[in-house]
Amino acid sequence: MWRFARTDTVLTKTSIRAGDIVIVSLALANRDPTAFSRPTGLDPGRTPNRHLQFGHGAHRCTGVPLVYGLADALLTTLSRQYPDASTTGDDPACRSGRNSIFRGPARVLAALGPRQPV
């Protein structure tokens, strides 16, 4: 996506003037190794977690509360039923979900372990 810079700034030694067109690649959002210790790893408990997944400010996704609520319910239920669950590593075959707009695994391999009664 592209935007117009609102103010003069310097970004990684590149000068950008107010009014310049800036092309932003969402595929790189949340992948900055200076901001995240393991930028490509799944870490639901990552702190601090200043990610851009759902936008920011006026462009923040209105569905964020719903997504967070559903994810919380899903992960809570799964963790109760499968307390020994873990990811099984990085399989190159799972990387096919990455493209120029979205970047992430096509699937996450997991070892669930025995199911516990709820």
C-alpha positions as CSV (number, residue, x, y, z in Angstrom):
1,M,0.0,0.0,0.0
2,W,1.1,3.5,-0.5
3,R,0.8,6.6,1.6
4,F,2.0,10.3,1.6
5,A,4.4,11.3,4.3
6,R,2.9,13.9,6.6
7,T,6.2,15.4,7.9
8,D,9.9,15.4,7.0
9,T,11.6,12.4,8.5
10,V,14.6,10.0,8.2
11,L,13.9,6.3,8.1
12,T,17.0,4.0,8.2
13,K,19.2,6.7,6.8
14,T,16.8,7.6,4.0
15,S,15.4,11.2,4.0
16,I,11.6,11.4,3.4
17,R,10.0,14.8,2.8
18,A,6.5,15.7,3.6
19,G,4.3,14.9,0.6
20,D,6.6,12.1,-0.7
21,I,4.9,8.8,-1.6
22,V,5.9,6.0,0.8
23,I,5.2,2.4,-0.2
24,V,4.6,0.2,2.8
25,S,4.9,-3.6,2.6
26,L,2.6,-5.3,5.0
27,A,4.5,-8.5,4.5
28,L,7.2,-7.1,6.6
29,A,5.1,-5.8,9.5
30,N,6.1,-7.4,12.8
31,R,9.3,-8.9,11.4
32,D,11.8,-6.3,12.6
33,P,14.5,-8.1,14.5
34,T,15.4,-4.9,16.4
35,A,11.9,-4.9,17.8
36,F,11.3,-8.6,18.3
37,S,13.8,-11.2,19.5
38,R,12.4,-14.0,17.4
39,P,10.4,-12.0,14.7
40,T,9.3,-15.1,12.8
41,G,8.5,-17.4,15.7
42,L,5.0,-17.9,17.2
43,D,5.0,-16.5,20.7
44,P,1.6,-15.6,22.0
45,G,3.1,-14.4,25.3
46,R,5.6,-12.0,23.6
47,T,6.3,-8.9,25.6
48,P,6.5,-6.1,24.7
49,N,4.3,-6.8,21.7
50,R,4.0,-3.5,19.8
51,H,2.7,-5.2,16.6
52,L,0.9,-3.7,13.7
53,Q,-1.4,-6.7,13.0
54,F,-4.7,-4.8,13.2
55,G,-3.6,-1.3,12.2
56,H,-3.4,1.8,14.4
57,G,-5.3,4.9,15.2
58,A,-7.9,5.9,12.7
59,H,-7.0,2.8,10.6
60,R,-7.4,0.3,13.5
61,C,-9.6,-2.6,12.5
62,T,-13.1,-2.5,14.1
63,G,-13.1,-6.3,14.4
64,V,-10.2,-6.3,16.9
65,P,-12.2,-7.0,20.0
66,L,-14.0,-9.9,18.3
67,V,-10.8,-11.4,17.1
68,Y,-9.1,-11.1,20.5
69,G,-12.2,-12.6,22.2
70,L,-12.4,-15.5,19.8
71,A,-8.6,-16.2,20.0
72,D,-8.7,-16.0,23.8
73,A,-11.6,-18.5,24.0
74,L,-10.0,-20.8,21.5
75,L,-6.6,-20.9,23.1
76,T,-8.0,-21.2,26.6
77,T,-10.1,-24.2,25.6
78,L,-7.3,-25.8,23.7
79,S,-4.9,-25.3,26.6
80,R,-7.3,-27.0,29.0
81,Q,-8.0,-29.9,26.8
82,Y,-4.4,-30.3,25.6
83,P,-2.1,-29.1,28.4
84,D,1.0,-30.7,26.8
85,A,0.5,-29.2,23.3
86,S,3.5,-27.7,21.6
87,T,4.5,-26.6,18.1
88,T,6.7,-29.2,16.3
89,G,9.2,-26.9,14.6
90,D,9.6,-25.0,11.4
91,D,8.6,-27.0,8.4
92,P,9.5,-25.3,5.1
93,A,6.3,-26.8,3.6
94,C,4.2,-24.7,5.9
95,R,5.6,-21.4,4.6
96,S,3.5,-21.3,1.5
97,G,1.0,-18.8,3.1
98,R,3.5,-16.0,2.5
99,N,2.9,-13.6,-0.3
100,S,3.3,-9.9,-1.1
101,I,0.5,-8.8,1.1
102,F,0.3,-11.3,4.0
103,R,3.2,-13.1,5.6
104,G,2.8,-16.0,7.8
105,P,2.6,-19.8,7.9
106,A,0.0,-21.5,5.8
107,R,-0.4,-23.9,8.8
108,V,1.3,-24.5,12.2
109,L,2.3,-28.0,13.0
110,A,1.5,-29.0,16.6
111,A,1.8,-32.0,18.8
112,L,-1.3,-32.0,21.0
113,G,-0.6,-34.8,23.3
114,P,-3.3,-36.6,25.2
115,R,-6.7,-34.9,25.5
116,Q,-7.8,-34.1,29.0
117,P,-11.5,-34.2,30.0
118,V,-13.0,-30.8,30.5
